[in-house]
Amino acid sequence: MSRCEITGKGPVVKNLVSHSNIKTKSTAQPNVQKKRIFSRSLNQMVRLSIATSALRDMEHVGGFDNYILNSDDSKLSKKAMAVKVRIKKKISAK
């Protein structure tokens, strides 16, 4: 089961409802892709599993660094949290 490392999006259980109102359980998987994203502050590529909706949000906010710095720590995976700490450390050093 895939989960976005930045937004925490995962599979959702839903009901398919027929015309006769019979409910059948099914799961909806998020569109999660393994992507290499360029971090400007680290000046290197970072590999993460990210939902495509998060990729669109990143472009709207102004890049990967802004998006991950403004994202909630409780939703981030360990790998994404490590990247966020590295970015903060690099920015504070400047």
C-alpha positions in Angstrom: 0.0 0.0 0.0 1.4 3.3 -1.1 1.5 6.4 1.0 2.7 9.9 0.2 5.8 10.8 2.2 4.9 14.5 2.4 1.2 14.8 2.7 0.5 11.4 4.4 -2.2 10.5 1.8 -2.9 6.8 1.8 -5.6 4.3 0.7 -9.2 5.2 1.5 -12.0 2.7 2.1 -15.2 3.7 0.3 -18.5 2.2 -0.7 -19.6 1.6 -4.3 -23.4 2.1 -4.2 -25.5 0.4 -6.9 -28.9 1.5 -8.2 -30.6 -1.0 -5.8 -28.6 0.6 -3.0 -26.3 -2.4 -2.4 -23.1 -1.2 -0.8 -19.8 -2.9 -1.8 -16.6 -2.0 0.0 -13.6 -1.0 -2.2 -10.4 0.9 -1.7 -9.2 4.0 -3.5 -5.4 4.3 -3.9 -3.7 7.7 -4.1 -1.7 8.4 -7.2 1.8 8.0 -5.6 4.9 8.2 -7.8 8.6 7.8 -6.9 10.1 11.1 -8.0 13.5 12.8 -7.8 12.9 16.4 -6.8 15.6 19.1 -6.9 16.1 21.0 -3.7 17.6 24.5 -4.4 18.9 25.0 -0.9 20.6 21.6 -0.8 21.6 21.9 -4.4 20.9 18.2 -5.0 18.2 15.8 -6.0 16.0 14.1 -3.3 14.1 10.9 -4.0 10.7 10.6 -2.4 7.3 8.9 -3.0 5.0 11.7 -3.6 1.3 12.0 -4.6 0.8 13.8 -7.9 -1.5 16.3 -6.1 1.4 17.2 -3.9 3.6 17.8 -6.9 1.0 20.3 -8.3 0.8 22.0 -4.9 4.6 22.3 -4.8 4.6 24.2 -8.1 1.9 26.5 -6.9 3.7 27.3 -3.7 7.0 28.0 -5.3 9.1 24.9 -5.2 10.0 21.9 -3.1 11.9 23.8 -0.4 9.0 26.2 0.4 6.5 23.4 0.4 8.3 21.0 2.7 9.3 23.9 5.1 5.6 24.9 5.4 4.3 21.4 5.7 3.1 19.9 9.0 5.8 17.7 10.8 3.2 15.1 11.9 2.3 14.3 8.2 5.9 13.9 7.0 7.6 10.5 6.9 11.0 9.9 8.6 12.8 10.3 5.2 11.0 13.6 4.4 11.6 14.8 8.0 15.3 14.2 7.6 15.3 16.2 4.3 13.4 19.1 6.1 16.0 19.1 8.9 18.8 19.2 6.3 17.2 22.1 4.5 16.6 24.1 7.8 20.2 23.5 8.8 21.5 24.6 5.4 19.4 27.8 5.5 20.4 28.7 9.0 24.1 28.3 8.1 23.7 31.0 5.4 
